[in-house]
């Protein structure tokens, strides 16, 4: 997302992206052949084979134009792998990509069976619900498991959101207004700016959760991090230890700080100039 040049010392971009939950994709007319391309996180070769197989089996639940997939983050508490994946209709000749071009983002659960094979389930499928129910409390709390269930986002229309910055502080509404956020269909974005001058009542560089929920998708390219919680996608975060799938927050909890300046990488880009 690009923020137009403004006549202030722009130190912070907050990209808060809203989405209407999408219905399952239509059944494909032919067998899927989703190709795994290099991402921003890595898995072992056997895990990659199992993950690609799971995506192709689950293709009836995925967009019909999803032909490529990249792993964007991995966490592995106690042998349970929470794998964030972005899907794409097409990629550049060198297989590079940006999250804004994705047609699907979601979470996969992976665990190794006693025979050494990998059990994998794709978010949005019945197998995901079954495997999610088997995740121990020490890995995901009961609340996190409920939040990660595909049924949970359907409740979002009843949620009340707050501004994701400190109460009593202000931010500048960027001149693009509400605009297409890129990403997959349904997202709209709104950009806010602050110079971090708290003595003038401007919001500090601290992003708060606009609604309660659990992180169910992460994109971390080493430059910035994007996460999804329920119906909201938060982009341009600086990495911290809490930005992992399954981490649960209450409304108003601190998500972290936002990346200042201009940058361009797989998980987000911004043109934040200063005067």
C-alpha positions, 0 to 999 in steps of 0.5 A: 500500500502506498501513502501519498506524500504529506507535509509532515514528518511522517514516521509511522504508517498504519495499514489497517485492512478490513475484509468481508469473509469470503465463501468457499471457492467453487469446485474446480472443474479439473484436478489442481496443480498448485506449485510451491514456490520459495517463500519467506520461511522454510520447511524440510523437503518431506514437509514441503511435499506433504504441504503441497499435497494437502493444498492440492487435495483441499483445492475445492476450498481454495480460489479456482485461480490459485496456482502457486503457494508460498510459505510466509511464516512457520512456528512449531511449538512442541512439534505442532507446526502452524504454517502460514501460506499465501496463494497466487494466481501468477508469479514473476519469472523469477518466482518473486511475489508480494502479499498484495498480489495474493488470492488467498492467505491461510493457515495449515496445521502439520504434525508428524505421525509415529511412522514419520509421515506428516499429517497436514490440514488446510484452514477452511477444510473439515480436516483442519477442524479435526486436527485443530481439536487434537492440538494440546492446550499447551500449544493452543489454548481452547480460546485460540482453537475456537478463534482459529475455527473456520466458523469463528469469522462468520461472527465478525459482523457482531463485533465492535471495533476500536481505533487501534491507537491510544485513546485520546491520541490522534492520527492523520487520515491519509489522502487515499481514504478508504481504498482497495488494499490489494490482497485477495478479493474483499479487502479495503484499506485505510491508512493513518499517519502520525509523527509520534509527537505525543506532546502534541497529542499525536499517537505514539508508534504503538499499534493496538488490537482493534478487536479481540482474537487470535492471529491466524496468518503471518507474513514475515519477510525480515523487513516487516510483518503482516498478520490477520486477526479475524476480519482484520489484516494489520500490515507494516509491523516491526517483528516481535515475539508475539507475532505468531499464529495462535497468539491471542489478544484482547481488544486494546492489547499492544500488537507492536510498533510499525515500520517507519520510512519507505520500504518494499518487500514481499510482505508489504511496501510503503512510500513514507516520505518526509518533508 
